[in-house]
Amino acid sequence: MHRILSLAIICILGSLGLLAQSIQLSNWRTMSSLRTVRDADIDLRGRIWAATSGGVMVIDRTDGSIEEYRNVDALQTLDCTSLMCDLVANVTYVGGSDGSLDIADTIGTWTNVSDIRRATQYTRRRINDFSKRGDTLFIATDFGIVLYNTKNSTFIETVDRIGDLQEKTRVSSLCILRDTLWASTDSGVAVAPLNVETLRLPSVWTVLDTTSGLPAIRVNFIRSNGNTVAASTDYAAVEWKNGRFEMRIGTPQVITGLTFTTDRLAINTASEIRTMNGPLSVTWPGELLGHVWPRSGSEELLLVFVRDRALGYVENNVVTMFNVNSPISNQFAHINVDTRGGIWVATEVDPPRTGQGVSYFDGTDWININTSTQPLLRSNACYRVSSLPDGSTWVGTWGGGTLRCTPTDTGVVYERFDQNNSTLAGIPADPNYVLVAEVAQDRSGRTWMLNEQTADRILSKFDDGVWAWSPNCSDPRSNIFRTVAIDLTGTVWAGSPTGSGVVAYNDRYTPATDDDLCNVVRTSNTQLPDNAVSCIRSDRSGAIWIGTSKGVAVISSPSTLSNTSVPFVRRISALTNAVVTDIHVDALNYKWIATTGGVFVLNEDGTEVISTITKSNTPLLDDNIRTVAVDETSGLAYFGTTNGCSVAQTSSMRPLDDFNIRCYPQPFAPTKDVQVVIDGLAPDADIRIITSGGILVSAIQSRGRQALWDGKDVNGNLVHPGVYLVSAKSAGTNTSAVGKIAVTR
């Protein structure tokens, strides 16, 4: 049992001649979708608690406010699968797909119980349901039933052999009827008395199957109304009566929810909620994933789980959906930050199977763009987002062309480009099925986009309303290219994820083709680590960085490209054999390398790993990072995974045009605060910390907007309390400024 604490890691950079500048990662939080609800209940205050695939939310119906709980300072996992509000103890139990048990009190303080999660002898440890009697919490899991004493916070026993059922049989739900425990399983309903010494003895269990009236052997839900129990299979709901199950509700659709009270028995399918009197006369706002009918005060409140829209309640046959402000999906397949600081998220991980469109966060609200909400978007398989210097973001789709999105003060302007209004082409089997991957813009404002799997082209160019296209100048048969960057000379570098290496093409800014530059970079003619290229990025000095499934390489002098020779390609030895998924170049020209084993931050030329960011030393959701981006204005770093996005504050920020020095915290206590932030720096600032008498205490050099000081002098000793001057001079602007730091103990 433990408390999850937010972490701050200090990444110490290489020496700069003065005191080394550093990047600090702090204030971790998580972005995830709360729009897929798995379970819900109501607490003593009438608040609605909902377990979702992206965490827990608590909704106050009186004002519509929503509290959100995720993995930082709350949950052990985002993927919550079950939830129960204990109205006696006034706590809420949350179960996770990995076996995590999290317990929240009324003020939002969480206790994490990790024993089931750590029980690696069980391959599947998902928690499916709860039931409680006295101080004993009965936990239904994918390997059986676990009994937990809530009074002294200890586990009583694990029942992984139920009667004559197969060992480690999954228990999908539980209920208690008087002194008897009922469990639904894939092999029937198991029943045991609770007045026995242990439930681990197979002999105490009775297993009910089709001979007892069950319409099918697999039972998904079981509920008690205090007088008897009801159970549901895929297509029927039954009630226990006179020693056997009797049919109550049948349906041709799969049942995904069951409730049972003294007044009603209800099931839900994807399209309706049905009682024994027939379907409810309600117009549902979408596909129903489930429902609960908990008591709220003296009344019962019907809560419905709607696909992609989270949670709503039903009153007078009208559904009211809660306004849940979250992305539509946990799949952060590709992230870009636009010029306004907005976050764009592509959701397609494995095109065209799992995408749910694209999500946009403007700093306050999420806008979820899919084929239902935006008619101009023709495919939800959005697998690339490319934010350009002109303020637009281009969404690359699998089959629907590309959508140009331009945020304004009044909303987002959308434009679709496909085979009908551009030089983009479809695949040979279907000319209307247009695949567009990454998009980049050269220094003259021309927009280049990768057009995958066409018969005759890999690039389309958009220049002031005029379209043109280019074939693969090295091999017309090779047409799968997904990642693109443009260097300072205008050469377009396109990488293939399927082993065709990198194609380099430069049209010399003319429509003529006889002077074009074209060549290919492969393992056969360079030191490229692998021909399967996952990402290509251009850094602030013009170098081209290439990520592959076997490490990273850099072309420091891309301008030496010719039709007969390729530039020198240098492998980054520190990341040999790393499976690279993305590269981001930050405001300080550091390289953030996303891999399947975490994120590695390289110095400018890649000769040193200055930080390693993994799940073991940060609140990172997963080491398998799909995408990484750092906002050069705010310094926020985004680490996208298929389970959500981790966000951290960094000091990697673009310097100001002129000094505006602000130091915090004030006063600064070195033994408590660790470091003081010197913010508001101009480019390439030399900073000197001096006493009021002019004695030099420390010297720092910074290329970005911030620098950090640990309160120590040049000899490594903590300075005495007092007021210290911060004297800063910019080599980039030849300006200077002065600030103050008050040091206490």
N, C-alpha and C positions, 0 to 999 in steps of 0.2 A: 504494500500500500504506500502510495507516495503522492506528493503534490507535484504537479507539472509546473515548472517555473520557466518564465521567459528568460532567454539567455542573451548575453552580449559577448561577441567575440571581437578581439582586437587583432587585426591583421597587420603585423609590423612589416613595413616595406624596406627596400634596400636603402643603403646609405646614400644621401644626397650631398655629402660633404659637410652639411650642418646636421642638426638633429633630424632624424628621418621623419618624413611625413607618414601618416598612417591612415588606414581606412577602418572605420568602426561600423560594425553591424549591430543594430540595437532595435528596440521597439518592434519586436517580431509580431506579426499578425497573419491571419489566413483569409484568403478569398476562396469561397466555395459555394456551391449551389444548395439552397434550402428548398428547392422546388420539387423534390421527390420525397414525399412523406411516407414513412413506413409504419408509424404508430403515433398515437396521441392520447392524452388524458387531461383531466382537469383537477387542479389542486384546490386546497381549502379556500384560497382567496378568489377562486373562480377564474384563475388564469389558465390558458390552454398551453400545455407543453406538447411539443411535436418532435419526434425523432426523425431525422432526414438522412439522406445519403451524404450530406455535407455538414452535419452537426446538429445541434439542438436549438430550437427557438421557443421562446416563451411569449405568448401573445396576451396582452391585456385588452379585453373586449371593450372596456369602458372608454378608452381613448385610442385604441388601435395601435399602441406602441408595441414594439417587438424588441426583446432582448435576444442576442445571439451568443451562443457558446460554441467554441471550436477547440482545436487542440492546444492552443496557448492558454495556460492557466485554467483549464477546465477539463476537456475530454482527452482520453487516451487515443481515440480514433475518431475520424470524421464520419465514418460509415456506420451510423447508428441504426440498429435493426429492431429494437424493442424499447418500450418505456412504460413505467407504471408510477402513478402518484399515490403514495402511501398516505391516506387521510388520517391515520392514527398517529404515526410517527412524524407526519408533516415533512416528509422528504420525498424525493423523486429518484427512482432507479432507472438507469439508462444502460442498455446492453449494446454491444458492438459486434460487428461481423468477425472480428478477430478474437472475441471472447472477453474483451475489456468490460468491466463493470464500473460505472461511475455513479456516484451518489451526490445529489445536490440538496442543500438545505434551503430554507426560505429566502435567504439573503444572497443566494448565488455562490456560496462557497462549496467547492467540490472536493470530494474524497475519491481517490482512484484506487480501485482494487484490481490488481493485475494477475492474481493467481491463476485464473482460468486462461487468461491470455498467454501465460508462460507455461501452460501444461502441454509441452510439445509432444508428449506421447500420443496426443490426439491430433490427427491431421487437420480436422475441421473443428473449430471451436466457437462458431457463431452462437450468440445468445438470441433465442427466438421468442421467449415469452417469460413472464413472471407471474407468480401467485404467492400469496402470503397468508400464513396462519400463525397468530401469536407473534413470537419473535423469529420465526423461521421463514426465510424467503426461499421459495422453490424456483429454481432457474432452469428453464428448458433450453437445452443446447443441441448442437449437431452431433454430440456423442452420448447424450443421455440427460440425466437430471442431477443438478448440484444443489445441495442444501446449505444455506448460509445463515448463521446466527447474527441477526441485525443488532442485537443488544451488545454483544461483546466483540463483534466484527471478526468472527472466526468461521471457518468452513466446518460443517458438521460431517458430511460424507458426500461421495460422488457415486451415483448409481449409473454405471455404464453397462450393466447387464440387466435388462428388464424382462422378467419371466423367462419364457423360452425363445424370446426374440434374439436376433443376431446381436452379438456384442457391439457396443458403440452405435446402437440404433439412434437415428435422429429423432428428437422430440420436437414437434413443430409448435405445440401449445399445451397449456396446462390450465386446469381449474380445480377448485376444491368444492365438493358437495358434502356438507356436514363433516364427517370424520373420514372422508375418502378422497384420495388424490386420483384425478383422471388425467391421462396424457394421450394426446393424439400423435400417432407415428405413421410411418410409411407402411406399416404392417398391421394396422388396426388401432384400437383403443385399448390402452393398458390401464388397469384399475388396481389400487392397493389401499388397504386401510392405513390410517395414520397413527393407530394406537399400538404399532409394533415397534420393537427396539431398533430395527434397521430396515431400510428399503432395499438394501443390497442383496438380500436373499431372494433368488428367483421364485421361491415357493410362495412369497406373499403376494405375488402379482397374478392377476387374471387378465388374459388378453381376449378381447372381443373382436370378432371378424365378421365376415359375411354370413356366417351361420347364426350370428346374433342380430341380423337385420341390417348390417351396414351394406349400402349399395355398391361399395367398392372397398378394396382393402386399404388403399391409401387415404388417410384422414388428415386434413390440413388444419382444421380449427376445431376446438372444443370449448364450450362455454357453459357456465352454470348460472341459473337464475335464483338459486337458493332452494328450489324445490326439486329440480331435476337437471339434466344436462342435455345440451344439443351439440351435434357435431356436423361437420360438412366435409364432403368429398369434393372432387372437382366439379360435379354436376348436380349434387343433391344435398339437402339439409335434412337431418333426421333428429328425432327426439327420443330419449330413453324413457320408456314407459312399459310397466308391467314386465320387467325383466328382459326387454329387447328394444332395439331401435325401430322406430316407426317413421315412415316417409312423411315429410311435412312440405318441402318445397323442391321442385325439380326445375332445371333450366338447361337449355342447350349451350349456354356459354359458361366459361370457367368461372367458378366462384372464387373471389379474391378477398372476401371479408364476411364475417359472421358475428352478429350480436344477439344476445338472448337475455331478456328481462322478464319480469312477471307479466308484463303487458304485451310483449311482442317477441317474435323470432324473425330476424331479418338477415338477408344475404345481399351481397352486391356482386355484380359482374362489371365488365367494362362499360356497359351502357345503361345500367339501371340498378336501383335498390328495390328489392322485392320482399314483401312480407307474405304471410299466409293468406292475406286478403288480396294479393296481387301487387303489381308495381306501384311505387309512389308516383303521384302525378306531379312530377318535377321536371323542369327542363335543365339538364345537366350541362355545365359549361365546357365539358371535355370528357376524356376517357377517365373513368373511375379506377383508381388503383386500390382503394380500400375505404373502409369507414369504421367509425366507433360511435357509440351512443352513450357516453358517460353521463353521470348525474352532475348537474351544476346547481347547488343549493337544493331547492325543493323540486327542480325540474330536470328533465333529461334533454341533452343537447346533441343533435345529430351533426357530427363532423365528417366531412368527406375529403378524401385525398384525390386530387385531380392531377393527371399527368402534366408536367411542366408548369403548373399553376399553383402548386403547393396545397393549401388548405382553405376550406370554406365551411360555413355552417348553414343549416337549413332551418328557416322559420317561416311558417305559413306557406309552405311549398315553394319558397323562393330561396335560391342559393346566393349567399353573400361571400365573395372570395376576399381573403385578407391580402393586403398589398405587401407582398414579400419582395424586398429589394435585394436581389441576388442574381448572379449569372444563371443562365439556363442549364449549364452543364458543369460538371467537375473536371471535364477534359480540357485542360489548358494546353492544346496541341501546339499553338504558336502565338506569341505575344509581341506586339509592337506598341510603342508609346508615340503619340502624335505630337505636333508642335504646340498644342494647347495643354499637354500633360494628360490627355485622355488615354485610357488603356483599351486596346483592341485585342480580342481573344478569338482565335479560330478553334473550333471544337472537334474537327475531324482528325482522328488519330490514324485510322486505317481506311482511307477512302475506297469506296463510297459507303461504308457500312454503319458508322457510328456517329456521324456529325449531327449536331442540332442547331446549325446556323452559326452566327457570330454574336459575341457580346461586346458591348461598349460601355465603359465606366467613365463618366465625366468628372469624377471626383466626389460626386454626391449620389448620383443615381445610376443604376444599371439599365441599359436599353438592350433588350434581347431581340435580335433581328433574325427572323427565319421566314420560311415561305408562307407561313400563316399571317405574320405581322407585316411583311414587306413584299408586295406582289412583284417588285422588280428583281427580287432574289429568286432565282429559278432552281436552286439546289441548296439543301441544308448541309451538303458535304463540303463545308468551308474548311480548307486545310492550310491556307496561308493568308496572313495579313501583312501588308507592307505600307508603313506610314512614311510619306514622302516630305521633303522640305517645303513643298507648296501648301501643306496643311491637310492634304487629302490622305485617305487610307484606302488602299485597293484590296478587296477581298477576293482571293483566288478560290474558285469552286471547282469541284469535280463534276463537270457536265453542264454547268450553267453559265459559263463565261466568267466575267469578272464584274464586281460591283464597286464603283468608285463612291466613297462616302466622304463627304466634306462637312464637318461640324461647323455650325455658325452659332451666333448668340440666340437664335430662335429655334434651333433644331438642326437636324442632319439632312443634307441634300444628297439624294441618291441618284446615280446614273449607272445603267447597265450597258456593258459592251459585250457583244457576242458575234456570231457569224453574220448577223443581219446588218450591223452598223459599224463594222471595223474589219481589219484584215485578220482577225482571229478566225481560226478554222477548227472544225470538228475532227473527230477521229475518223479513219477511213470507213469503218463500219456504220457510222452515223454522223453525217456532216453537221447535224444540229447538236451534237454532244461535244461541248467545248470545254477543254481542261486548261485552266490558267493557274500557274503556280506563283512564284515570287515576282515582284515588280520593283524596279529601281529607277532612279532619276539621275541623269548626268548633270554636269555643271552648267550646261546651257538650258536646262529645264526640259529636255526630252525624256519621255517616259518609255522605258523598255519593260516588256513583260514576257515571261516564258510561257509558250503555248505547247503543252505536252501532247505527245503521241499523234501528231498530225502526219499527213503523208509527205509534206514538202517543206515544213518550216518549224523553227523552234523559237523564234523571236518575233514579236510585233512591236512596232515603235509608234508612239503617239506624240506628235510634235505640233502644238498650236492648232489642233483640230485636224491635222493631216496624218493619215495612217500609212504605214509601210510595213513590210515583213521581210525577214531574212531566213534563209535556209541554214542548215548546219553546214558551214563552209568546209568542214573537215571530212565529214562522212554523212551524206544525206540519209543513210539508212538508220542512223542513230538519232532518236527523237524523244528520249525521256530525259529532260533536264528540269530540275526543280528549284534550284537555288542560284541567286545571281547577285553580283556586285559590279560596280563600275569604278575604275580607277581615275586618277586625276587627268589622264590623257584622253579619257573617253572610251577606253577599251572595256567591252562588256565581257565579264568572266562568268560562265555558266557551268554549274556542276551537276553531274548525273548521279542519282542514287543507285543506279543499276549497273555501274561498272564501266561507264564510258569516259570517266575522267572529267577533265575541265576543258571546255572550248573557250578560246579567247578570240574576240572579234571586234574590229574597229573600222567603222565606215568612213573615218577621217572627216566626218561632218559634211559629206557631200553625197548626192544621189548616185554618182558614178560608182561602179563596182570594180573598175580595173586597178584602183589604188588601195583597195581594202586590205587590211591586215587580218590574217587568220592563221591560227595554229591550235594545237591541242596539247594539253599537259597530262601525261599519264605516267604510270610507274615505269614504263619501258624507256622513257626518254628523260626522266627527272627523278628526284628523290621523293616524289609524292608517296606517302605511306600506303595508300590504297586507291584504287580507281573508283570505289564506291564513295561518293562525296555527299555529305549530309548538309554542309553549309559553307558559304563563301561570304566574307565580309571585307570591306575596305577600311583601313584605319585612318587616323588623322594625319599621318605622314604620307599616305598614298600606298602603303603596302597592302598586299592581298593575303588574307588569312584563309586557310582551307581546312575544314574539319572533315575527317574521314572515320571509317569504322576501325581504323588502326592508328589513330593519333592525329596530330596537328602539323601543318606545314605552313610556311610563309614565303611569299615572293616579295622581297624587299625592294626590288627594282623592276616593277612591271613594265616600265617604259622601254625596256630593252627588247620587248617582243618584236619579232619580225616574222615574215612568212617562211623563213628557213630555219629559225632558231627560237627557242623558248628561253625565258629568263631562268636564272638559278632558283631552285626550290630548296629551302632549308627546312629540315625536319626539326620539330621541337622535341629535344631528347627527353625532357622531363615528363612528357605525356605519351611516351611510346606505348602503343597498343591500347590506348584509351578509346573507348567507343564514344565518339563525339556526336552530340545531337544538335548543338547550336553554339554560336559564338556571338558575343556582344562586345563592342568597343565602347568604353565609357568616356566620360568627359575628360579624364586624365590620360586617355589613350592606353589604359590598361585593358587586357583582354579577359573577359569572363567566359570560361570554357565550360559549357554544360555537357555532362557525360552521363552514362548509366551508373556511374559511381560517385555522383556528387558534382560540385562546381569547383573549378580551379581558376584562380585569378593570377594572370601572368603580368609581369612588368612590361614596359613598352616594347622591348624587342623579343620578349618571350624566353629570355635566358634564365629567368627565375620564377618559381611558383611562390607568390607572396601570400597566398591564402588558400586553404583547403576548406571547403564548406560542405559538411555532410550531416546526415541525420544524427550521428553520434555526438557532434559538438554544437548543434544548433537545433531549434525547433522545426527544421526542414521536414516537410511532409514525407518525402521519399528521396532516396538517393538517385533514382532514375529520373533525371531532369530532362523534360522534353524541350524546354525553351527558357531563355534567360534574357531579361531586358533591364536596363537601369535608366531611370529618368534623369537626364543631365541637369535639370533645373531643381527638382526636389531632392534628388539623391536616393529616391526609393528604388530598391532592387526587387525584381519580380522573378520568382523561380516557379515555372509552370510544370505541373505533373499531370498525370491522368486522374489524380485524386483531389485536385485543387491547386491552389497557388499560394506559396509562402511569400510574404512581403517583409522586407527589413529596411530600416533607415540606414543609409550609408553616408559617408562624407565625400562620395564621388560626385561632385557637382561642378558645373561650369563656373569659372570665376566671373566676378562682376566686371563691368567695363571700368568702374572706378571703385575705390575703397568705400566701404560703409561698415566699419568695424563694430562688431558687437560680441562681447565675451559672456559666456554663461557656462555653468551656473555662477551667480553672484550672490553672496560671497562664495569663494571656492575653497573647499576643505579637501586637500589632497588625499588624506587617509580615508575619507568617506566617498568622495565623488570620483576618485581615480584620475580623471582627466577633465580639463576645462576646454571648451570649444571656442576657438577664435574664428568667428564667422565674418563674412562680408569682405573677402580678400579679392584683390585684383590679380591678373595673371602673373605667374612666376614671382611670387612674393617672398622676399627675404624678411624674416621676422626676428626681432631681438627683444627678449624680455630683460628689462633693466630695472634697477631699484630707483627710488626717487632721487638718489644721489648720483645716478648715472653709471653705476657699476653693472656690467654685463652679467646676467644670471644664466641665460640659455639662448640658443639660436636655433631657428627652425626655418626650413624652406618648404614652400607649398606651391604647387602648380594649379590647384583648384580653389574653390571658394572658401574652404575651411582648413584649419590646422588644429592640432591637438597638443596640449602641453600637460605633462604629468605632475607639475609642481616641483620638479627637481632642478638643481643647478647643473652646471657642466660636469661636476664631479659625481653626480648621481645622488646627492643629498637633498632631502626635502628642504625647501626654503623656509625662512622664518615668516610668521604672520606679518602682514603689512600690505601696502598698496604698491603694485608693480605696474610699470608702464609697458605697453606693447607698441613697439616702433616697427612699422612695416613699410617696405619700399618695393614697388613693382618694377621688375626689369622689362616687362612687356609694355607698360604705359609710361614709365619714368615718373610715376606719381608716388606720393607717400602719405601715410596717415598714422595717427596715434590713438591707442585705446588704453583702458585700465583694467586691472584684475585685482580684486580684493581677496587676499589669501587669509584664511583662518585655520585653526586647528580643531 
